[in-house]
């Protein structure tokens, strides 16, 4: 995902595909004893007038600190810095390019945390990133697993302006794993430069390759080749993970212990944003319906609602995959009386007026739901998290024109990370931090699925075959799917549906586990859900980090 304000870019990508082919300052200290000393120069990134010189130079800044998780104080070494990666086909013998026009390269920023005193061979390491595409990873860093956490209002209200509170993160993963937070090329403190730099890094396969090269380089620099390894991606970070794990497993012969997918979308034809541009394909409406119903349940818009959301979701999912799906499949052949009955049941589950559902031909997009649910109150319902709401920007619009959740949280995250990076990590002096970059003017959605020799596949992006390929290539690979009931950017039932339709042997379905929370796209934006998220991820890592003895 691009969690936060720019998550709308995921919808932009789906629609584009349909219409066209995210403490106190520790004292300075030595790097963690379990990590090798960085070998690259530590000068700030710089371009030079010499056409044979590199565009960027790697850099690193060390610090140390302590985080308390579950009552246990964990001392750690931190490194904030950059690694330089190149696009596929890069020629190191001719890196300057023709006539002083250097080939493209990326300076990818990371913040790594290593537990002091833990041998690297035994210590799991987790590579963490948001999505967008085009997002920095400040969201997962400052909201979920970093040593320090930004405190935001988690009841659906707008977090007041600065000063913000940044506190010890009791949900940090430092109790079970070292962590590496990575900014995508061009976002955050990462930069791209050189000939055709956007074309080189901004695309499905180009992005996946850049991340694979970063990870391989990181494993070498810090001596972590023999550590249990994990990928953790959120939102667009989940299709990135599918591409990335297949590249690493089948292309680089690097097995991982697990892949953790938060707020998943692997098949963009299932996105309910822009679903009206793909008539005849109704599955997106079906998999979004449980989230509409969960939202109504949470807002007490369901008469005689079940006591638990889990029970309600089971009821709604059964109806969505049964009567509702059958009705949609009949199209214009659907009997008018049956159509009216379906609209009334839909209205019962979702809190929308039955007359509105009928006018929409039983098919409600995410933007329409967000706009219509509280239209009589002049309010727009959140997209990333439907617990949030805000004033309508345009009372006459058909769909929501902004996301109240993004508006409520973004300033806190941007401010907190800028301050933390500079004051605590000691990185960022003289540099601009870019929370996100708009990559879609250049983004290449063309993707070559595993085993396809005839070039990119046509149609909407679908990387389910990539994850399936990695799981078949490495049958011990475990996958953890996490989602929020109130997420309309990547509805939780959509992710479940994708996993149940992966082209893998039935036996490998046992390698996939699931957890859902009463929160939204950024599950960790609700403190109670954050604690549960930590426990589920920590348990997954502990169970799958098999260490050779």
N, C-alpha and C positions, 0 to 999 in steps of 0.2 A: 504494500500500500504505500501510497503516499498517505500516511495518517495525517489527519489535520486538514488544513485549509485546501491543499492542492489535491486531495484525494479525488476531486471531481475530474481530474485528468484521466482516471481509469474509465469513467463514463465517456469522456471525449474519445478515448482510443476505441472503445467498443462501438460507438456511433460512427466514428470515422471508418472503421472496418465494414460497417453495414452499408455505408453510403459510397465507399470507394474501395478499387482492387486493394514527500515527509520528515556547611562544613567549614569547616574551617579549611583554609588552604593547607594541604600537606607540605611538609618541608621537603626540599629537594633531596633526592637520595639516589643510590645506585640502582640499576635495573634489577629486576627479580633474579635471584640466583638460579632459578630454573630456566631462564631464558638466555640465549646467546646474546652477546653484545652486538648491537647494530654495527654493520661494517661500512654503511654508506656515509658519505659526507653529511655534516649536519648544518650546512649553510642554508639560508632561506632559499626557496625556489627562485630561479632567475633565468632569464633569457640572455643570450649574449650576441654580440655582433658577428661572432665567428660562426659561419654556416656549418662547420663540422661539429659544433658543440651541441650537447643535448639541450632540449628546451626546458627541462625541469631537473632539479637535483633532489634526491630523497633527503628527508630531514627527520629528526626525532628529538623529543624533549621528554626527560624522565621526571617522575615525581613518585611520591609514595603516600599511602593513606591507610585508613582503617574503616571498615564497614561492619556494622553489627547486624547479623541475620539470625533470627531465632534465639536471641540472647547470647550468641557467640560472636566475639570480636574477631574479625578476620583482617589481618594485615596484608597489604598488597603493594606491589610495584605497578606503576602505570607508565605507559609510553604513548604519547600523542605524536603522530608524525605522518609521513607520506611514503608510499612506495610508487615506483614508476612502472607503468604497464603499457604495452603496445598492442595494436590490433593484430588480428590474424594475418599472416603473410608478411609481417614486418621483417625487413632485411637489415640486420645489424651491421652488415658490411657496407651498406650504402644508406645509413640512417639520415644523412643530411638531405637526401633528395636531390633533384636536379636543380642546378643553378641556385643553390642556397635556399631552396624551398623545403624545409625539413618535413619528414614524414610525421604523421600525427602520433602523439603519445598523451597519456593521461597521468596526472599526479593524483593518486587516490589516497584520501585522508583516512586515518583510522585512529581509534583510541582503544588500546589494549590494556587489560588488567590481568596480572599474574599473582596468584596467591603466594605469599612468601613461604619458603620452606617446603614447598610441594614439588617433588621430582616431576619434571615435565613428562617423562615417559608414562607416568601413572595418572596424570591429571587431565581430565577431559578439557577440550577447548571448543568453544561455540562461536561461530561466525554469524554476526547479527546485522540485519539491514532492513530498512523500510523499503518503499517501492515507488509508486507514482505512475509510471516511471518518472524520474527526475527529482526525487525527494532525497534530502539528507536523512540521516538516521538519528536526529535529535529526539524523535518521538519515543522510540524504544530505549534510547540512552537515558533520557531524563524522566520518562514516564514509567518504564517497566523494570529494567534490570541493572542499570548503572548503580554505582555506590551511593549516589545522591539522587533524590527524587524531587521534582517540582510538585508542590501541593496546589491542586486546582479544586474548584467546587465540583463535586461529583453527583449532584442531585438534579442536573439539567439546567442550572442557572448559569449566567455569564460570570466567569471569574473576574473579580475586580482588578483594576489596573495596579501597577507596581506601587509599593514594593511587594514582591512575591516571596514566598517561603520555600526554601530548598532545604530538605531534611535528609537525615540518614535513611537509606532505603532498606527496610527490613525484608523486602522482597527481592533483593539482588540475588543473582544466580552464583555469586562468589562462593556460596557454601558448597556447590557441587561442580563448578566449572570455571576455568579461565574464560574470558570473554574478549571478543574483538568486534567493535562497532565500526562499520565501514560506510563511508559516503560514496554514492554512485558517481561516476565520472561527470564532472561539471557542477555537482551539487555540494552544498555545505562548504567545506574547505578543499574539496577536490577541484581540480582544474583540467581542462583539455586544451591542447594547442597543436599547431602544425597543419599541414595540408589536409583539407577535407576533414577536419577534426570531428565535426558533428556526424558525418557519414561514417567515420571510423568507430564511433563509440555509442551512438544513439540509435539503437535498434535491438530487436529481441535477441538475435544471435550475437550481435556485436557486444551488447551489454553482458550476456552470459559469459562470453569469452574473456572479457576484461576482468570479471569477478573471479573466474577460474585462474587466470594468471596471477591475480593478486594473492589468492589463497595459496597457490603453489609456492610463490615467492616468500610469503609469510612463513610457511612451514619450514622452509630452508633457513631463513634468517634467524628464526627463533628456536630452531631445533625441535620442532613439534611433529615430525613425521610419524613418530610412534605413539602419539597421544590418541585417545578416543576422540573422534571428530564429529561435529554436528553443524548443521545449517539451520538458522532460524530466520525466516522471512515473513514479512507482514504485507498483506494486500498484493500489489504488483510484485512484492518480494516473494510471493508464492509461485507464480509462473517463472520468475527468475530462478527460484530454487529447483523447479522441475528441469529447466534447461541446464542449470549449473550442475546438479547432481548427476545427470546423464553424461555431461561432458567430462566430469571428474572421474566417474566410475568407468565408463566405457572408452573414453579417449585418453585419459591420463593414468589409468590403473591405480586410482586412489579410492579405496573403499571408505565410506563413512559409516558410523554407527547408527546415525539417525538424522532424519529431516523433520523439522518442526514447522508447521504451516499455520499461521494465524490469519484469520479472515481471508479465506482462500477464494481465488478464481483462476481456474486453469483453462476453461473453455469459455471464451468471451461471447459465444452465441447464447449463453445462459444469462448474460447480464440483462436485468430488467430495465436498465437505462438504455433507451434507444430501441427497445424491443419492437416498437411500432414500425420501425424501418425494415423489419424482417417478417412480413406477414406470411402466415402459413406455418410458422414455427412458434409454438405456444409454450414450450417448456419453461421459458424464463418467467412467465406469469405464474406457472404452477409452483416453481421453487421459491418465488418471492412471497407467495401467499402466507406461509407460516410466520414470516417476519411482520407482515401487516397485522396478523392476528395477535402476535405477541405484543405489539405496540398497543393495540386496543385493550388487551388484557391488562397491561401495566397501567393504562390510563382509566381503568374501571369503566370501559365502554362496552363490556360484554355482559349481557344479562345472565344472572346465575352462573357466573364464571367458576370454573374448577378452582380448587384451593391452591394448586401448584401450577406453575407454568409448564413443567415437564408433562403433566397429565394433559394440559390443554394442547400442547404441541402435538402430542401423539394423536389426539382426536382430529386436529386440523390437517396434519400431514396425511392421515388416512383419507380424509375427504378430498384434499387437493389432488392426490394421486388416483382417486377413484372417480366419484361423481363429477367433480369439476373438470378433470382431465378429459373424461369421456364427452362432456358437453362441449368443450372447446374443439375437440376433434371432429365433431359433427358439422362445425361451421354453419353455413346458411341452412343446412338441413335440420338444425335443432328446432324441435317443436316449440312454438312461442310460450305455451304454458310451462313447459319444462325450463325454458330459458328464464322465465319470471321466477320460478321456484329456486333455480340456481342463484339468481341475483339476490333473492331474499336471504338465502343461507350465507352467501358471501358477505352481505351486509351485516348479518348477525355476528359473524366471526371477526369482521374488520372494523366495525363502527362507522363505515361509510353508508350513505343513504342508498337504498336499493334502486331508486330512480337514477342515481348517478352511475351505478354499476351497469344498469341496463343501457344508458346512453353511451357508455364506454364499450359496449358489446362484450361485457364480462372481462375485459382486459384492461388492467390498470397498471400504468408504468410507475416506477419509483417516484419520479418527480410529480406525477399527478396525485399519488397518495400523500406525499409530503405537503402538497398545497391544499388538498381537499379536506383532510381529516379534521382540521381545526379552523376551516375557513370562516365559520360563523363567528369565531372569536377574533378574527383578523390576525391569526398566528400561522406561521410556517413550522412544520415539524422537521426535526433534524434528519439528515441523511446518514451520516456516519454513525449517529446514535439517536434513535427516535425518542429517547428520554428527554432530549433537548428541544427547545422551541424558541422562536423569536418572532418579532413583528413581520408581517408580510412586507416585502419590498414593493411589490406591485399587486394590489388587490385584484386586478383584472387579469392577471397572468393565468395561463393554463397549468403550468408546472412551477415548482419552487425555483426561485432565482438565486438562492444562496443557501448555505448550510449553517444553521444556527450553532451546531456543535463546533464546527471549524472556527466560527466567529468567537465562540465562548472560550476556546482554549489556546488558540495559536499564539497570541501575544505572550502568554505566560511561558510557553515552551521556547519561543525565539529568544526572549529576554533571559530566561534561566540558562539556556545553553551558551549564549554569548558570554555571559558572566562567568559561568563555570569553566568554560574552555580557557579563558584568558587568565582568570584568577587562580584556579585550582590546578588545571592541567598545564598551565604555563604556555599555551599555544594560541596563536592568532594575532599577535602584535603586528599591526600594519596590514592585516588581511581582512577582507570582507567575507562574512559568513552568509551563504546563500541557502536559506531554508529549503528552497526548491527552485528548479529551473524549468521553463516551459520547453520541453523537448519536441513537441508534436509537429512543429514546422519541419523537422528533420527526421522524426522517428520512422524507422523501417520496420513495419510489422511482418515482413516476409520472414518465414521461419522454415528451416529445413528439418522435418521430423526425422527421428531415428530410422535408419535403413532406407531412406528415400534418396535415390541417386539422381532423380530428374529435376532437381532444383526445389525451390520453396513450394509449400502447399498453398493452394488458393483458398480464399474464404477467410472467415474470422479466425483469429489466433486460437489454437487449441493445443496446449502442451501436455495434455493427459498422456499421449504416447511417450513423451520423454520420461515422465515419472515412472510409467509402467516399464519402460526399457531398463531403467536403472534398477528397479526392484527385481526384474527377472535376471539381470546380469549379476546382481548381488542379492540372492534370496534371503540373506540375513539382515538386510537393510530394514530398519523400522521407521514408521511414519506416524507422527502425532498431529492430528487435525484439531484446531482450536477455533472457537467462534463465539460471537455474541448474539443473543437472541434479537437484539434491537439494532442490528446492522443492516441498513438498506443499500450500502455500497457493494457489499459482497454477502448476500443473505446466507445464513448458516446452512439452510437446507440445500442450497445450491452446491456448497462444498460437499455435503454428505452425498448428494446425487452423483457428483463427479467421481467420488471415491468408489461408489458402488457400481460404477460403469467403467472403471479402469480395465483396459485389456490385459489382465493378468490372470494366472491360474487361480482357481477358487482358494487353494491352500494359502496363497499369499495375502488374501484378505485379512488373515489373522495377524499380519504384521502391522495393520493400521489400527490405531486407537483414537478415540474421540472424547472431547470435553467441551461443554458449552456453558455460558455464563449469562447472568442477568445484567448484561452490559452491551455496548455497541461494538463498532469496528475496532476502536482502540479499547479493547477489553479492560486494560489497565487504568482507564480513566475513572473507573469506580474502584475505590480502595478495597472493598470486600472482594471484588472480582480479581483484583491484582494479587491479593494473598492466595486465593485459590489457584490462579494462574501459576504463581511461583511453585506451589506445592505439586501441581500436575507436571510441570516441566522438570522440576528437580527429581521427581519420582521416575519420570521417563528416562532421564539421563543416568540416574543411579542404576536402573535396571538394565540398561543397554551398554554401559561403559565396561565392556569385558576387557580386563587387563591381563595380558599374558604373564604368567608366573614362571 
